[in-house]
Structure formats: C-alpha cells, structure tokens
C-alpha cells in the first residue's frame, strides 16, 4: 500500500479554466518534498476545465466533474475521497505561496498533538495588484461574534469532519463559519503569523450582504450570544462592509 499523504488539497471549480491553472501551478511549485494529494472537484464545467485537468494530470490524484450544489458541496465530495491527515481547501482562483506546505510542516513539528486547526494570513489582492493581509488568530471570544480567521489555505485535521460532520449546504457562503461554530470553544487552534495563500477580491462573499445575513442566522442558531448582541454585531458589520466597499471603490486601504 502506498504511503498516506500528509496533506489533502481540495480545489472546487466551475467554468474557471482561465484561473484554475494558476491554483494548480502554485501547488506544483511548492518546495515541500513530503507527501500530499490534490483533489479537484468540478461542478460540470462547459469551458476548457477538462483540458486544464489533463495538462496537470501529473499533479491531480482525484478528479470529479458533475453538477453540484456549490463550493461546500464540492468540498464535501473532496473530503469523502481524501486520505490526508490534514485537509486544506482552495477555490479555483486561490493560490498557495510556494513555501506554504513547508511552513506548515515545520510548524507541525512543534505543535501539541491535540491541535486540530491551523490558520495564517491570506493576501487579499485587487486586479491592480494592490493587496491587504487578512486573517487573525482563532480566539473563541472573537470568533463567536465575527469570522476573523482566514479560511483559505488553512489546515483542518481529518478527525474534525469525522467528529462533527461535513459542511452544511444550507449556507451558500458561510458554511465554514457554521462548521466552526458547530465545534465551538472545543476547537484547538494554532496560528502562523505570515501569509500562506493569495485570494482575489470579488465574488458574493465580498460584494453583497449575504455573508452578514448568514452569519447572523448562524449565531442565532447556536445561541452563544444574546439576540441583542447579535443584532448589534450585524449593524456594526454592515457599517464596516459599507466603509470597505467605499475604500475599494476609491482605491484606498490597500498597499
């Protein structure tokens, strides 16, 4: 039997043949020499995605192309076929920095055995090339109010999904937040204070109020805060989102 991979990198994609090669190349360019697997779950693309996958067949361990119910459905499919001890999720327009897996590997050596989630910073990039680093350490008292961690490129120990289930398909853009709220203060997390991945500004998660509405619903569902506090958090989030959109429009707040 072949050696089980340390990392399972799961990529969801749909009609992103122009972006997917960059995500795959960022994995192929890793300086890490250990074992990992790459799983690509495609939602039934009608563009050149199959050609791209063929070009990177040397890298991809498992590929599925069929209609799905969105990114979290795709990630769930990837989880069920993955074999790694640590699971990492990417969208087709996300990229890993070339030393990310090596950084994780060196970090894991010094960690206690009970740590089951590791995150770092993510470089949020505009089309102009300007960027902003996002992603803070997981602290329960903060996380119960807002999603402060950067989920792109973070590591999840396999037993989290065995113990707490897969991503909920009820939440189209915030199922990652719901998953961690499901675990609650029991999560044992660690943080790397450096950029590990790159993602682009755009999409429904940054251009609409849907994430804020879904986050409010999730917080009410689990009841860690009073409804009054949840509504105050929601108002604050809407104001912060509005300011952020204005800064993006005027090219402010990035470097």
C-alpha positions as CSV (number, residue, x, y, z in Angstrom):
1,X,0.0,0.0,0.0
2,X,1.3,3.5,-0.8
3,X,2.1,5.9,1.9
4,X,-0.8,8.0,3.0
5,X,-0.4,11.7,2.2
6,X,0.1,14.2,5.0
7,X,-2.0,16.9,3.2
8,X,-5.1,16.7,1.1
9,X,-5.5,19.8,-1.0
10,X,-9.1,20.1,-2.2
11,X,-10.0,22.6,-5.0
12,X,-13.5,23.4,-6.1
13,X,-14.1,24.8,-9.6
14,X,-16.8,25.7,-12.1
15,X,-16.0,27.2,-15.5
16,X,-12.8,28.7,-14.3
17,X,-10.4,27.3,-16.9
18,X,-8.6,30.6,-17.0
19,X,-7.9,30.7,-13.3
20,X,-7.5,27.0,-12.3
21,X,-4.0,26.7,-13.9
22,X,-2.7,29.3,-11.5
23,X,-4.0,27.5,-8.5
24,X,-2.6,24.2,-9.7
25,X,0.7,25.8,-10.6
26,X,1.0,27.2,-7.1
27,X,0.8,23.7,-5.7
28,X,3.2,22.2,-8.3
29,X,5.7,24.9,-7.4
30,X,5.8,24.0,-3.7
31,X,9.2,23.5,-2.2
32,X,7.8,20.8,0.1
33,X,9.2,17.3,-0.6
34,X,6.8,15.3,1.5
35,X,3.6,13.6,0.5
36,X,0.4,15.3,-0.5
37,X,-2.6,14.8,-2.8
38,X,-4.5,17.2,-5.0
39,X,-8.3,16.6,-5.4
40,X,-10.2,18.7,-8.0
41,X,-14.0,18.7,-7.8
42,X,-15.6,20.4,-10.8
43,X,-19.3,21.3,-10.9
44,X,-19.7,20.2,-14.5
45,X,-17.8,22.9,-16.4
46,X,-18.6,23.7,-20.1
47,X,-15.3,25.5,-20.7
48,X,-11.7,24.1,-21.1
49,X,-11.5,22.9,-17.5
50,X,-11.1,19.2,-18.6
51,X,-8.2,20.3,-20.8
52,X,-6.6,22.0,-17.9
53,X,-7.0,19.0,-15.7
54,X,-5.5,16.8,-18.4
55,X,-2.4,19.2,-18.5
56,X,-2.0,18.8,-14.8
57,X,-2.7,15.1,-14.6
58,X,0.8,14.5,-13.1
59,X,-0.3,16.5,-10.1
60,X,-4.0,15.6,-9.6
61,X,-4.8,12.5,-7.6
62,X,-8.6,12.6,-7.9
63,X,-10.9,14.4,-10.3
64,X,-14.7,14.6,-10.5
65,X,-16.8,16.6,-12.9
66,X,-20.5,16.6,-12.3
67,X,-23.2,19.1,-11.3
68,X,-23.1,20.0,-7.6
69,X,-24.8,22.4,-5.1
70,X,-21.9,24.9,-4.8
71,X,-18.5,25.2,-3.3
72,X,-19.3,23.5,0.0
73,X,-20.9,20.5,-1.8
74,X,-17.7,20.2,-3.8
75,X,-15.5,20.4,-0.7
76,X,-17.7,17.8,1.0
77,X,-17.2,15.5,-2.0
78,X,-13.4,16.1,-1.8
79,X,-13.4,15.3,1.9
80,X,-15.1,11.9,1.4
81,X,-12.4,10.7,-1.1
82,X,-9.4,12.4,0.6
83,X,-6.8,10.4,2.6
84,X,-4.6,13.0,4.2
85,X,-4.3,13.7,7.9
86,X,-4.6,17.4,7.2
87,X,-7.2,18.9,4.8
88,X,-6.7,22.2,3.0
89,X,-9.3,24.0,0.8
90,X,-8.9,26.3,-2.2
91,X,-11.1,27.9,-4.7
92,X,-10.1,27.9,-8.3
93,X,-8.9,31.5,-8.1
94,X,-6.9,31.0,-4.9
95,X,-3.1,30.2,-4.8
96,X,-0.7,29.0,-2.2
97,X,2.6,30.7,-1.7
98,X,5.5,28.5,-2.8
99,X,6.7,27.6,0.7
100,X,3.3,27.1,2.4
101,X,3.4,23.4,2.8
102,X,7.0,23.6,4.1
103,X,6.0,26.3,6.6
104,X,3.1,24.1,7.8
105,X,5.4,21.1,8.0
106,X,7.9,22.9,10.2
107,X,5.2,24.3,12.3
108,X,3.5,20.9,12.9
109,X,6.7,19.5,14.4
110,X,6.5,21.9,17.4
111,X,2.7,21.6,18.0
112,X,0.9,19.6,20.7
113,X,-0.9,16.6,19.4
114,X,-4.4,18.0,20.3
115,X,-4.2,20.9,17.9
116,X,-6.8,20.3,15.1
117,X,-6.9,23.6,13.2
118,X,-4.1,25.8,11.9
119,X,-4.6,29.1,10.0
120,X,-2.4,32.1,9.0
121,X,-2.7,35.2,6.9
122,X,-4.0,35.5,3.4
123,X,-3.1,38.1,0.8
124,X,-6.3,39.7,-0.5
125,X,-5.4,41.0,-3.9
126,X,-7.0,43.6,-6.2
127,X,-6.9,43.4,-10.0
128,X,-4.4,46.3,-9.8
129,X,-2.0,44.2,-7.8
130,X,-2.5,46.1,-4.6
131,X,-3.1,43.9,-1.6
132,X,-4.2,43.6,2.1
133,X,-3.2,40.9,4.5
134,X,-6.2,39.4,6.4
135,X,-6.5,36.7,8.9
136,X,-6.2,36.8,12.7
137,X,-5.6,34.1,15.3
138,X,-8.6,32.0,16.2
139,X,-9.9,33.2,19.6
140,X,-13.3,31.9,20.7
141,X,-14.5,35.1,22.3
142,X,-13.9,36.9,19.0
143,X,-14.9,34.1,16.7
144,X,-18.3,33.8,18.3
145,X,-19.0,37.3,17.0
146,X,-17.1,37.5,13.7
147,X,-15.2,35.3,11.3
148,X,-11.7,36.7,12.0
149,X,-9.7,33.8,10.7
150,X,-8.7,33.4,7.0
151,X,-10.2,30.1,5.9
152,X,-8.4,29.9,2.5
153,X,-5.4,27.7,2.7
154,X,-5.9,26.8,6.4
155,X,-5.4,23.2,7.8
156,X,-8.2,21.0,9.3
157,X,-7.3,17.8,11.0
158,X,-9.3,15.0,9.5
159,X,-11.0,13.9,12.7
160,X,-12.9,17.3,12.8
161,X,-15.0,16.1,9.9
162,X,-15.3,12.6,11.4
163,X,-16.5,14.0,14.7
164,X,-18.6,17.0,13.6
165,X,-19.8,16.2,10.1
166,X,-19.3,17.9,6.8
167,X,-20.1,21.5,5.7
168,X,-23.8,22.4,5.8
169,X,-25.3,23.1,2.4
170,X,-27.8,25.5,4.0
171,X,-25.3,28.3,3.9
172,X,-24.0,29.2,0.5
173,X,-21.1,31.4,1.5
174,X,-20.7,30.9,5.3
175,X,-20.8,27.2,5.8
176,X,-17.2,27.4,7.0
177,X,-18.2,29.7,9.8
178,X,-21.2,27.5,10.7
179,X,-18.8,24.5,10.8
180,X,-16.5,26.1,13.4
181,X,-19.5,27.4,15.4
182,X,-20.7,23.8,15.5
183,X,-17.5,22.9,17.2
184,X,-17.5,26.0,19.3
185,X,-14.9,26.5,22.1
186,X,-13.8,22.9,21.9
187,X,-11.7,23.7,18.8
188,X,-8.0,23.5,19.5
189,X,-6.4,26.0,17.1
190,X,-3.0,27.4,16.3
191,X,-1.8,30.4,14.2
192,X,1.1,31.2,11.9
193,X,1.8,34.9,11.7
194,X,2.6,35.1,7.9
195,X,0.9,35.0,4.6
196,X,0.3,31.4,3.3
197,X,-2.1,32.0,0.4
198,X,-3.4,34.5,-2.1
199,X,-7.1,35.2,-2.9
200,X,-8.7,37.8,-5.1
201,X,-11.2,40.5,-4.1
202,X,-14.6,39.7,-5.6
203,X,-17.5,37.3,-5.5
204,X,-20.6,37.2,-3.4
205,X,-18.6,36.9,-0.2
206,X,-17.3,40.4,-0.6
207,X,-19.8,42.1,-2.9
208,X,-23.1,41.5,-1.1
209,X,-24.7,41.4,2.3
210,X,-25.3,37.7,2.1
211,X,-22.4,36.7,4.3
212,X,-23.6,39.1,7.0
213,X,-27.1,37.8,6.9
214,X,-26.0,34.2,7.0
215,X,-23.6,34.9,9.9
216,X,-26.4,36.5,11.9
217,X,-28.6,33.4,11.2
218,X,-25.8,31.1,12.3
219,X,-25.2,33.0,15.6
220,X,-28.9,32.9,16.4
221,X,-28.9,29.2,15.7
222,X,-26.2,28.4,18.2
223,X,-27.2,30.9,20.8
224,X,-23.7,31.8,22.2
225,X,-24.7,35.5,22.3
226,X,-27.9,37.3,23.1
227,X,-30.1,38.3,20.2
228,X,-29.5,42.0,21.1
229,X,-25.7,41.5,20.9
230,X,-26.1,39.6,17.6
231,X,-28.1,42.4,16.1
232,X,-25.6,45.0,17.3
233,X,-22.8,42.9,15.7
234,X,-24.9,42.8,12.5
235,X,-25.3,46.6,12.4
236,X,-21.6,47.1,13.0
237,X,-20.7,44.6,10.3
238,X,-23.0,46.3,7.8
239,X,-21.3,49.7,8.5
240,X,-17.8,48.1,8.3
241,X,-18.8,46.4,5.0
242,X,-20.0,49.7,3.6
243,X,-16.8,51.5,4.5
244,X,-14.8,48.7,3.0
245,X,-16.7,48.9,-0.3
246,X,-16.1,52.7,-0.4
247,X,-12.4,52.2,0.2
248,X,-12.3,49.6,-2.6
249,X,-14.1,52.0,-4.9
250,X,-11.7,54.8,-4.3
251,X,-8.6,52.6,-4.2
252,X,-7.9,53.2,-0.5
253,X,-6.8,50.8,2.2
254,X,-4.5,48.6,0.1
255,X,-0.8,48.6,-0.4
